[in-house]
Amino acid sequence: MLKDAGRVLSVGCGSGLFEKILRDERGIDIRNGIEPSEGMAAIARNRGMDVTVAKAEDADFGTNDYDTILFNGTPSYIAPLAEVIAKAFATLPEGGRIILIDVPKESSYGILYNLAKALGTWDHPLLEGAYPANPYPIEFVNAANWRTTAEKIQMLTDAGFTGLEFTQTLTAHPLNSNLVEEQPIEGYGSGDYVAITAYKPSKI
């Protein structure tokens, strides 16, 4: 999804670990990020990134400053996601791309997380034996708002993006997903972690 991505802005870059791994292992150099946590931003800066501390809805994406705007694991934590997608469309150049990556609401993990959120805990008989040994911390589960793939497709097309492409991974049941390394496969519908890439079309 990041092949020939050009200048990339990582929205919600956290500690910059993902970007460092891409740089060190894949030769994909992502140096610019936006992150609402001061502490995480400081760690990312130590890993070589230039980070602006801001929420996605408040941040300045520039105008034609980036060829790709990446949201890795962050769409579920952006309340006005449609508004942020529209902002990305307005600031990208023609042919620029947006990449949304997260857990779809309809996936096994999405359903599991929403059940834990509804119960307010992982420690409940309804969840016993159904989640990994080290589950996603409940405070992060409670803060998230997972959306279906269909909802994200609608937001992207409403904003004007076209040429949608899909890649997925985590196809095993959550109990077993940590037991084997998976390579991404095209499409969506069987994976619990889905990347959607969409492009800003050129004017005719």
N, C-alpha and C positions, 0 to 999 in steps of 0.2 A: 504493500500500500504506500510505502514511502520511497519507492524507486523514483529517481529523478524528481524529488519533491521540491527542489530548489530551496529557497529561504523558508524555514519552518518556524512557526510560533507554537509553542506547547502551552496550552491553556490548562491550568491546574497541574503544573509540572511537579508539585510536591517537592521531594528532596533531590530531584534530578537524577535519581538512580536509573530509571528507564532510559533517559537520554544518554547517560554515561555508558550504559551497556551497548546501546546502539552505536555510539561513537567508537568504543573500544573493539567491539566484536563484528560490527557490520559496516563500519566506515560511513555511517549516516551522522552528519554533524548538526545537531540541534543545539543552538547556543542561547536562544531567546525564550523566556518563559513568563507566565503570569501565575501567581500563586497567592492565595489570600492569607496563608499562615506565615508570619514573620520568621518563626523558627525553621520551618521547612525551606523557605526562600534562602535563609542563611546557609543551610546545608547545600542547597543547589548551587549557590554562588561558589562555595568551596570546591564544587565539582566542575567548575568552569563555565557556569551559565550566567547570563545577564538576566536577572529576574526583577520584574515589577510586582510589588505587593498590592494586589487588588482582587476584587471579585470579578468574574467574567463579565457580569452585566455592567460593571462600572469601568472596566479597563478600556484603554485606547488601543485598538488593533492597528492603528495607522491607516494609511491609504496607499494601497499597492506596495506596502512595505514587505509583505510576505506572499509567497506563492502557495503555501500550504498552512492551514490552521488546524492543529491537531488537538483533539479532546480525548485523551486516553484514560478511561475509567472515571471521567468527570461529568459526563452528561447527567447522570442521576443525582448529582449534587448541585445542579444549576436550576433553580426554580423557574426563572423565565427563559427556558431553553429556546423556545421559538424566537423570542426577541434576540437572543445571542446569536442564533443561527442567521437571522436576518442581518444582523450587524456584520457578521463574518462575510456574508454575500456582498454587502455594500462596500467592504474594504478590500476584498480580494481583486486582483486584476483578472481580466478575461482569461479563461483557461485555468485559473487558480482552483485549488481544491480544498475541501473541508473533509476531515476524517473524524467520525464519531465512533468511539469504541467503548462498549460497556456491556453489562449483563442485561439481556432483554427480560422484560417483565414476564413474558410467557415461558421462559426457559425453566429448567429444573431448579437452577440456583435462584432465579427470580422468584419462583413460587415458594421455595424454601425460605428465602430471606423475608418475603412478605408475611409468611406465617410466623416467623420468629418476631418480626416487627409487631404483628397483631397481638402476639402473646406477651411481648415485652421482655422476652428472655429466651435463651437456648435451653435452659434447664426446665423442660416441661415434658410430661409423658407423651404428648402428641408428636414431639420431635425426637424422642429417645431412639437411638439407633439409626437415625435418618440423615445425620449431618457429619461432616468430617471431624477428625479428632481435634483440630485447631480451627474452629469456625471463625468467620469474619466477626470482629468485635461488635457486640450488640449496639454500642453507641454509634458506630458507623452505619449499621443496619437501620437504626431508628432515624438517622438523619437523611437517608436516601429516599429518592422518589423514582423507582424504576419505571421505565416506559416500554411499551411494546415496540417491536421493530416497525410495525405498521404506523404507529404514532410518529416515530422519527422520520420515516419515509415521507409522511404527509408534511411534517415541518420543513423538510429539505425542499420538497417540490413547491410548497407554498412560497418559500423564500426565493425561488427561481433557479435552484440547482437542478442539473440534469446529469445523465450518464451515470447513474448510481451503480456501484459495484459492491459486492459483499464477500467477506471472508469470515470464517468461523473456526473456533477451537473449543476445547473442553466439551467433547461429545460424550464422555463417560459420565455415569451417575456421580453426583457430588461425593458420595462415599469413596469412590475409586479414582477420582480425577487426579489425585496427587500421586498415583502409583505408576503412571506411565507418562512419558513425554510425548506430546502430540505436535505434529506439524499442522499449520493452518490449512484449511480446505476452502474452496469457493462455496459461496452461497450462504444461506441462513436457514434455520428451522430445526437443525439437529445440534447446534452448538450453544453452549451457555455463555460464550464471550464472542461478541460479533462486532466486526468493524464494517462501517459503511463509509465508502468514499463517494463524494459527489463533486461535480465540477460546475464552475460558473461559465456559462456558454459565451461564445464570442458574438458580438452584435453583427447582424446581417446588414 
